[in-house]
Amino acid sequence: MFIQSPLPTLANALDARVLTGMAMLLLGATLVLAVGFAPLTEVHNATHDTRHATGFPCH
């Protein structure tokens, strides 16, 4: 009788979660930086309070 260990499945699931998390962090950082340094006044005003609340310098 052959019993297959669930460890490879758990490792694959963990790898997928870590990869997804890293991709979301990269996307979030890109969005924050893109909006933070956008020259458009409308974009700046729309996100001004949020940037200050999170400590992102915009001035």
PyMOL Python script that loads the backbone (N, CA, C, O; Angstrom):
from pymol import cmd

cmd.read_pdbstr("""\
ATOM      1  N   MET A   1       0.843  -1.170   0.000  1.00  0.00           N
ATOM      2  CA  MET A   1       0.000   0.000   0.000  1.00  0.00           C
ATOM      3  C   MET A   1       0.895   1.243   0.000  1.00  0.00           C
ATOM      4  O   MET A   1       1.861   1.326   0.759  1.00  0.00           O
ATOM      5  N   PHE A   2       0.563   2.190  -0.850  1.00  0.00           N
ATOM      6  CA  PHE A   2       1.350   3.405  -0.991  1.00  0.00           C
ATOM      7  C   PHE A   2       0.544   4.587  -0.470  1.00  0.00           C
ATOM      8  O   PHE A   2      -0.576   4.827  -0.919  1.00  0.00           O
ATOM      9  N   ILE A   3       1.114   5.323   0.478  1.00  0.00           N
ATOM     10  CA  ILE A   3       0.454   6.490   1.040  1.00  0.00           C
ATOM     11  C   ILE A   3       1.227   7.724   0.602  1.00  0.00           C
ATOM     12  O   ILE A   3       2.424   7.848   0.858  1.00  0.00           O
ATOM     13  N   GLN A   4       0.524   8.634  -0.061  1.00  0.00           N
ATOM     14  CA  GLN A   4       1.165   9.849  -0.545  1.00  0.00           C
ATOM     15  C   GLN A   4       1.066  10.940   0.514  1.00  0.00           C
ATOM     16  O   GLN A   4       0.004  11.163   1.095  1.00  0.00           O
ATOM     17  N   SER A   5       2.155  11.598   0.751  1.00  0.00           N
ATOM     18  CA  SER A   5       2.207  12.659   1.739  1.00  0.00           C
ATOM     19  C   SER A   5       1.546  13.929   1.193  1.00  0.00           C
ATOM     20  O   SER A   5       1.718  14.260   0.020  1.00  0.00           O
ATOM     21  N   PRO A   6       0.783  14.647   2.047  1.00  0.00           N
ATOM     22  CA  PRO A   6       0.171  15.904   1.588  1.00  0.00           C
ATOM     23  C   PRO A   6       1.154  17.077   1.601  1.00  0.00           C
ATOM     24  O   PRO A   6       0.782  18.183   1.211  1.00  0.00           O
ATOM     25  N   LEU A   7       2.382  16.868   2.033  1.00  0.00           N
ATOM     26  CA  LEU A   7       3.334  17.966   2.144  1.00  0.00           C
ATOM     27  C   LEU A   7       3.645  18.665   0.827  1.00  0.00           C
ATOM     28  O   LEU A   7       3.706  19.895   0.813  1.00  0.00           O
ATOM     29  N   PRO A   8       3.846  17.953  -0.281  1.00  0.00           N
ATOM     30  CA  PRO A   8       4.089  18.692  -1.533  1.00  0.00           C
ATOM     31  C   PRO A   8       2.922  19.596  -1.915  1.00  0.00           C
ATOM     32  O   PRO A   8       3.139  20.685  -2.447  1.00  0.00           O
ATOM     33  N   THR A   9       1.702  19.170  -1.656  1.00  0.00           N
ATOM     34  CA  THR A   9       0.529  19.982  -1.963  1.00  0.00           C
ATOM     35  C   THR A   9       0.512  21.228  -1.093  1.00  0.00           C
ATOM     36  O   THR A   9       0.229  22.324  -1.576  1.00  0.00           O
ATOM     37  N   LEU A  10       0.816  21.060   0.191  1.00  0.00           N
ATOM     38  CA  LEU A  10       0.858  22.208   1.091  1.00  0.00           C
ATOM     39  C   LEU A  10       1.982  23.165   0.703  1.00  0.00           C
ATOM     40  O   LEU A  10       1.815  24.383   0.775  1.00  0.00           O
ATOM     41  N   ALA A  11       3.107  22.627   0.299  1.00  0.00           N
ATOM     42  CA  ALA A  11       4.229  23.466  -0.118  1.00  0.00           C
ATOM     43  C   ALA A  11       3.865  24.255  -1.370  1.00  0.00           C
ATOM     44  O   ALA A  11       4.198  25.435  -1.477  1.00  0.00           O
ATOM     45  N   ASN A  12       3.191  23.620  -2.307  1.00  0.00           N
ATOM     46  CA  ASN A  12       2.770  24.325  -3.527  1.00  0.00           C
ATOM     47  C   ASN A  12       1.765  25.427  -3.204  1.00  0.00           C
ATOM     48  O   ASN A  12       1.827  26.516  -3.775  1.00  0.00           O
ATOM     49  N   ALA A  13       0.840  25.141  -2.287  1.00  0.00           N
ATOM     50  CA  ALA A  13      -0.148  26.144  -1.903  1.00  0.00           C
ATOM     51  C   ALA A  13       0.532  27.322  -1.209  1.00  0.00           C
ATOM     52  O   ALA A  13       0.185  28.477  -1.453  1.00  0.00           O
ATOM     53  N   LEU A  14       1.499  27.025  -0.347  1.00  0.00           N
ATOM     54  CA  LEU A  14       2.222  28.093   0.335  1.00  0.00           C
ATOM     55  C   LEU A  14       3.031  28.919  -0.651  1.00  0.00           C
ATOM     56  O   LEU A  14       3.057  30.146  -0.555  1.00  0.00           O
ATOM     57  N   ASP A  15       3.691  28.263  -1.599  1.00  0.00           N
ATOM     58  CA  ASP A  15       4.442  28.988  -2.628  1.00  0.00           C
ATOM     59  C   ASP A  15       3.521  29.907  -3.426  1.00  0.00           C
ATOM     60  O   ASP A  15       3.888  31.043  -3.729  1.00  0.00           O
ATOM     61  N   ALA A  16       2.338  29.428  -3.765  1.00  0.00           N
ATOM     62  CA  ALA A  16       1.394  30.238  -4.541  1.00  0.00           C
ATOM     63  C   ALA A  16       0.933  31.438  -3.728  1.00  0.00           C
ATOM     64  O   ALA A  16       0.795  32.534  -4.272  1.00  0.00           O
ATOM     65  N   ARG A  17       0.691  31.249  -2.428  1.00  0.00           N
ATOM     66  CA  ARG A  17       0.254  32.357  -1.584  1.00  0.00           C
ATOM     67  C   ARG A  17       1.357  33.395  -1.418  1.00  0.00           C
ATOM     68  O   ARG A  17       1.096  34.598  -1.447  1.00  0.00           O
ATOM     69  N   VAL A  18       2.582  32.930  -1.246  1.00  0.00           N
ATOM     70  CA  VAL A  18       3.702  33.858  -1.098  1.00  0.00           C
ATOM     71  C   VAL A  18       3.913  34.637  -2.393  1.00  0.00           C
ATOM     72  O   VAL A  18       4.123  35.850  -2.361  1.00  0.00           O
ATOM     73  N   LEU A  19       3.858  33.954  -3.517  1.00  0.00           N
ATOM     74  CA  LEU A  19       4.022  34.622  -4.810  1.00  0.00           C
ATOM     75  C   LEU A  19       2.906  35.641  -5.040  1.00  0.00           C
ATOM     76  O   LEU A  19       3.166  36.746  -5.516  1.00  0.00           O
ATOM     77  N   THR A  20       1.684  35.284  -4.711  1.00  0.00           N
ATOM     78  CA  THR A  20       0.565  36.206  -4.863  1.00  0.00           C
ATOM     79  C   THR A  20       0.729  37.412  -3.948  1.00  0.00           C
ATOM     80  O   THR A  20       0.478  38.546  -4.357  1.00  0.00           O
ATOM     81  N   GLY A  21       1.149  37.169  -2.719  1.00  0.00           N
ATOM     82  CA  GLY A  21       1.364  38.267  -1.781  1.00  0.00           C
ATOM     83  C   GLY A  21       2.447  39.220  -2.244  1.00  0.00           C
ATOM     84  O   GLY A  21       2.296  40.436  -2.136  1.00  0.00           O
ATOM     85  N   MET A  22       3.535  38.678  -2.758  1.00  0.00           N
ATOM     86  CA  MET A  22       4.618  39.517  -3.260  1.00  0.00           C
ATOM     87  C   MET A  22       4.162  40.337  -4.468  1.00  0.00           C
ATOM     88  O   MET A  22       4.520  41.507  -4.605  1.00  0.00           O
ATOM     89  N   ALA A  23       3.372  39.715  -5.340  1.00  0.00           N
ATOM     90  CA  ALA A  23       2.860  40.428  -6.513  1.00  0.00           C
ATOM     91  C   ALA A  23       1.930  41.566  -6.084  1.00  0.00           C
ATOM     92  O   ALA A  23       1.965  42.645  -6.675  1.00  0.00           O
ATOM     93  N   MET A  24       1.106  41.335  -5.071  1.00  0.00           N
ATOM     94  CA  MET A  24       0.196  42.378  -4.596  1.00  0.00           C
ATOM     95  C   MET A  24       0.958  43.516  -3.924  1.00  0.00           C
ATOM     96  O   MET A  24       0.592  44.682  -4.077  1.00  0.00           O
ATOM     97  N   LEU A  25       2.015  43.188  -3.182  1.00  0.00           N
ATOM     98  CA  LEU A  25       2.844  44.237  -2.586  1.00  0.00           C
ATOM     99  C   LEU A  25       3.510  45.095  -3.655  1.00  0.00           C
ATOM    100  O   LEU A  25       3.572  46.318  -3.530  1.00  0.00           O
ATOM    101  N   LEU A  26       4.000  44.457  -4.689  1.00  0.00           N
ATOM    102  CA  LEU A  26       4.631  45.182  -5.786  1.00  0.00           C
ATOM    103  C   LEU A  26       3.619  46.072  -6.509  1.00  0.00           C
ATOM    104  O   LEU A  26       3.912  47.225  -6.826  1.00  0.00           O
ATOM    105  N   LEU A  27       2.444  45.536  -6.763  1.00  0.00           N
ATOM    106  CA  LEU A  27       1.391  46.323  -7.416  1.00  0.00           C
ATOM    107  C   LEU A  27       0.981  47.507  -6.544  1.00  0.00           C
ATOM    108  O   LEU A  27       0.831  48.623  -7.041  1.00  0.00           O
ATOM    109  N   GLY A  28       0.803  47.268  -5.255  1.00  0.00           N
ATOM    110  CA  GLY A  28       0.416  48.340  -4.344  1.00  0.00           C
ATOM    111  C   GLY A  28       1.468  49.433  -4.271  1.00  0.00           C
ATOM    112  O   GLY A  28       1.143  50.619  -4.312  1.00  0.00           O
ATOM    113  N   ALA A  29       2.731  49.033  -4.163  1.00  0.00           N
ATOM    114  CA  ALA A  29       3.813  50.016  -4.101  1.00  0.00           C
ATOM    115  C   ALA A  29       3.887  50.817  -5.401  1.00  0.00           C
ATOM    116  O   ALA A  29       4.124  52.025  -5.381  1.00  0.00           O
ATOM    117  N   THR A  30       3.685  50.143  -6.516  1.00  0.00           N
ATOM    118  CA  THR A  30       3.698  50.829  -7.803  1.00  0.00           C
ATOM    119  C   THR A  30       2.571  51.851  -7.889  1.00  0.00           C
ATOM    120  O   THR A  30       2.781  52.970  -8.357  1.00  0.00           O
ATOM    121  N   LEU A  31       1.386  51.475  -7.444  1.00  0.00           N
ATOM    122  CA  LEU A  31       0.256  52.403  -7.480  1.00  0.00           C
ATOM    123  C   LEU A  31       0.484  53.594  -6.561  1.00  0.00           C
ATOM    124  O   LEU A  31       0.212  54.732  -6.944  1.00  0.00           O
ATOM    125  N   VAL A  32       0.980  53.344  -5.352  1.00  0.00           N
ATOM    126  CA  VAL A  32       1.229  54.433  -4.415  1.00  0.00           C
ATOM    127  C   VAL A  32       2.274  55.394  -4.975  1.00  0.00           C
ATOM    128  O   VAL A  32       2.099  56.611  -4.908  1.00  0.00           O
ATOM    129  N   LEU A  33       3.346  54.859  -5.520  1.00  0.00           N
ATOM    130  CA  LEU A  33       4.393  55.722  -6.062  1.00  0.00           C
ATOM    131  C   LEU A  33       3.927  56.456  -7.317  1.00  0.00           C
ATOM    132  O   LEU A  33       4.249  57.628  -7.507  1.00  0.00           O
ATOM    133  N   ALA A  34       3.175  55.774  -8.167  1.00  0.00           N
ATOM    134  CA  ALA A  34       2.697  56.421  -9.393  1.00  0.00           C
ATOM    135  C   ALA A  34       1.749  57.569  -9.065  1.00  0.00           C
ATOM    136  O   ALA A  34       1.839  58.641  -9.664  1.00  0.00           O
ATOM    137  N   VAL A  35       0.852  57.350  -8.127  1.00  0.00           N
ATOM    138  CA  VAL A  35      -0.089  58.409  -7.741  1.00  0.00           C
ATOM    139  C   VAL A  35       0.633  59.473  -6.919  1.00  0.00           C
ATOM    140  O   VAL A  35       0.330  60.662  -7.027  1.00  0.00           O
ATOM    141  N   GLY A  36       1.586  59.040  -6.101  1.00  0.00           N
ATOM    142  CA  GLY A  36       2.294  59.981  -5.234  1.00  0.00           C
ATOM    143  C   GLY A  36       3.099  61.003  -6.001  1.00  0.00           C
ATOM    144  O   GLY A  36       3.235  62.146  -5.563  1.00  0.00           O
ATOM    145  N   PHE A  37       3.627  60.611  -7.125  1.00  0.00           N
ATOM    146  CA  PHE A  37       4.450  61.524  -7.908  1.00  0.00           C
ATOM    147  C   PHE A  37       3.772  61.993  -9.185  1.00  0.00           C
ATOM    148  O   PHE A  37       4.429  62.544 -10.068  1.00  0.00           O
ATOM    149  N   ALA A  38       2.462  61.779  -9.291  1.00  0.00           N
ATOM    150  CA  ALA A  38       1.727  62.222 -10.473  1.00  0.00           C
ATOM    151  C   ALA A  38       1.660  63.746 -10.484  1.00  0.00           C
ATOM    152  O   ALA A  38       1.391  64.358  -9.450  1.00  0.00           O
ATOM    153  N   PRO A  39       1.899  64.362 -11.635  1.00  0.00           N
ATOM    154  CA  PRO A  39       1.886  65.821 -11.691  1.00  0.00           C
ATOM    155  C   PRO A  39       0.475  66.416 -11.778  1.00  0.00           C
ATOM    156  O   PRO A  39       0.318  67.630 -11.643  1.00  0.00           O
ATOM    157  N   LEU A  40      -0.530  65.606 -11.994  1.00  0.00           N
ATOM    158  CA  LEU A  40      -1.885  66.132 -12.160  1.00  0.00           C
ATOM    159  C   LEU A  40      -2.465  66.586 -10.821  1.00  0.00           C
ATOM    160  O   LEU A  40      -2.434  65.837  -9.845  1.00  0.00           O
ATOM    161  N   THR A  41      -2.977  67.777 -10.774  1.00  0.00           N
ATOM    162  CA  THR A  41      -3.558  68.318  -9.550  1.00  0.00           C
ATOM    163  C   THR A  41      -4.764  67.506  -9.107  1.00  0.00           C
ATOM    164  O   THR A  41      -4.955  67.294  -7.910  1.00  0.00           O
ATOM    165  N   GLU A  42      -5.580  67.049 -10.047  1.00  0.00           N
ATOM    166  CA  GLU A  42      -6.774  66.277  -9.707  1.00  0.00           C
ATOM    167  C   GLU A  42      -6.410  64.980  -8.999  1.00  0.00           C
ATOM    168  O   GLU A  42      -7.046  64.597  -8.017  1.00  0.00           O
ATOM    169  N   VAL A  43      -5.381  64.305  -9.507  1.00  0.00           N
ATOM    170  CA  VAL A  43      -4.939  63.048  -8.893  1.00  0.00           C
ATOM    171  C   VAL A  43      -4.381  63.332  -7.509  1.00  0.00           C
ATOM    172  O   VAL A  43      -4.669  62.607  -6.557  1.00  0.00           O
ATOM    173  N   HIS A  44      -3.588  64.378  -7.396  1.00  0.00           N
ATOM    174  CA  HIS A  44      -3.013  64.729  -6.107  1.00  0.00           C
ATOM    175  C   HIS A  44      -4.099  65.045  -5.087  1.00  0.00           C
ATOM    176  O   HIS A  44      -4.055  64.537  -3.967  1.00  0.00           O
ATOM    177  N   ASN A  45      -5.063  65.866  -5.452  1.00  0.00           N
ATOM    178  CA  ASN A  45      -6.128  66.254  -4.526  1.00  0.00           C
ATOM    179  C   ASN A  45      -7.012  65.067  -4.156  1.00  0.00           C
ATOM    180  O   ASN A  45      -7.490  64.981  -3.025  1.00  0.00           O
ATOM    181  N   ALA A  46      -7.231  64.167  -5.083  1.00  0.00           N
ATOM    182  CA  ALA A  46      -8.083  63.005  -4.809  1.00  0.00           C
ATOM    183  C   ALA A  46      -7.454  62.067  -3.792  1.00  0.00           C
ATOM    184  O   ALA A  46      -8.171  61.383  -3.061  1.00  0.00           O
ATOM    185  N   THR A  47      -6.140  62.022  -3.733  1.00  0.00           N
ATOM    186  CA  THR A  47      -5.472  61.079  -2.839  1.00  0.00           C
ATOM    187  C   THR A  47      -4.698  61.757  -1.720  1.00  0.00           C
ATOM    188  O   THR A  47      -3.987  61.085  -0.972  1.00  0.00           O
ATOM    189  N   HIS A  48      -4.819  63.057  -1.591  1.00  0.00           N
ATOM    190  CA  HIS A  48      -4.023  63.828  -0.636  1.00  0.00           C
ATOM    191  C   HIS A  48      -4.195  63.342   0.802  1.00  0.00           C
ATOM    192  O   HIS A  48      -3.204  63.067   1.479  1.00  0.00           O
ATOM    193  N   ASP A  49      -5.413  63.234   1.270  1.00  0.00           N
ATOM    194  CA  ASP A  49      -5.655  62.847   2.658  1.00  0.00           C
ATOM    195  C   ASP A  49      -5.203  61.417   2.927  1.00  0.00           C
ATOM    196  O   ASP A  49      -4.679  61.129   4.003  1.00  0.00           O
ATOM    197  N   THR A  50      -5.395  60.528   1.976  1.00  0.00           N
ATOM    198  CA  THR A  50      -4.973  59.142   2.159  1.00  0.00           C
ATOM    199  C   THR A  50      -3.459  59.050   2.263  1.00  0.00           C
ATOM    200  O   THR A  50      -2.940  58.303   3.092  1.00  0.00           O
ATOM    201  N   ARG A  51      -2.760  59.787   1.448  1.00  0.00           N
ATOM    202  CA  ARG A  51      -1.293  59.758   1.503  1.00  0.00           C
ATOM    203  C   ARG A  51      -0.797  60.265   2.844  1.00  0.00           C
ATOM    204  O   ARG A  51       0.127  59.685   3.415  1.00  0.00           O
ATOM    205  N   HIS A  52      -1.385  61.327   3.356  1.00  0.00           N
ATOM    206  CA  HIS A  52      -0.949  61.844   4.648  1.00  0.00           C
ATOM    207  C   HIS A  52      -1.310  60.872   5.766  1.00  0.00           C
ATOM    208  O   HIS A  52      -0.547  60.731   6.721  1.00  0.00           O
ATOM    209  N   ALA A  53      -2.445  60.203   5.671  1.00  0.00           N
ATOM    210  CA  ALA A  53      -2.860  59.247   6.695  1.00  0.00           C
ATOM    211  C   ALA A  53      -1.919  58.052   6.760  1.00  0.00           C
ATOM    212  O   ALA A  53      -1.708  57.484   7.832  1.00  0.00           O
ATOM    213  N   THR A  54      -1.352  57.668   5.622  1.00  0.00           N
ATOM    214  CA  THR A  54      -0.431  56.527   5.611  1.00  0.00           C
ATOM    215  C   THR A  54       1.015  56.956   5.775  1.00  0.00           C
ATOM    216  O   THR A  54       1.907  56.108   5.799  1.00  0.00           O
ATOM    217  N   GLY A  55       1.267  58.246   5.886  1.00  0.00           N
ATOM    218  CA  GLY A  55       2.627  58.731   6.098  1.00  0.00           C
ATOM    219  C   GLY A  55       3.427  58.904   4.833  1.00  0.00           C
ATOM    220  O   GLY A  55       4.647  59.060   4.901  1.00  0.00           O
ATOM    221  N   PHE A  56       2.789  58.882   3.684  1.00  0.00           N
ATOM    222  CA  PHE A  56       3.500  59.061   2.415  1.00  0.00           C
ATOM    223  C   PHE A  56       3.683  60.546   2.161  1.00  0.00           C
ATOM    224  O   PHE A  56       2.700  61.283   2.089  1.00  0.00           O
ATOM    225  N   PRO A  57       4.929  61.002   2.023  1.00  0.00           N
ATOM    226  CA  PRO A  57       5.142  62.442   1.805  1.00  0.00           C
ATOM    227  C   PRO A  57       4.778  62.845   0.378  1.00  0.00           C
ATOM    228  O   PRO A  57       5.199  62.210  -0.588  1.00  0.00           O
ATOM    229  N   CYS A  58       4.012  63.879   0.268  1.00  0.00           N
ATOM    230  CA  CYS A  58       3.621  64.325  -1.066  1.00  0.00           C
ATOM    231  C   CYS A  58       3.961  65.792  -1.281  1.00  0.00           C
ATOM    232  O   CYS A  58       3.576  66.363  -2.301  1.00  0.00           O
ATOM    233  N   HIS A  59       4.649  66.396  -0.377  1.00  0.00           N
ATOM    234  CA  HIS A  59       5.040  67.805  -0.532  1.00  0.00           C
ATOM    235  C   HIS A  59       6.547  67.896  -0.499  1.00  0.00           C
ATOM    236  O   HIS A  59       7.101  68.989  -0.613  1.00  0.00           O
TER     237      HIS A  59
END
""", "prot")
cmd.dss("prot")
cmd.show_as("cartoon", "prot")
cmd.util.cbc("prot")
cmd.orient("prot")
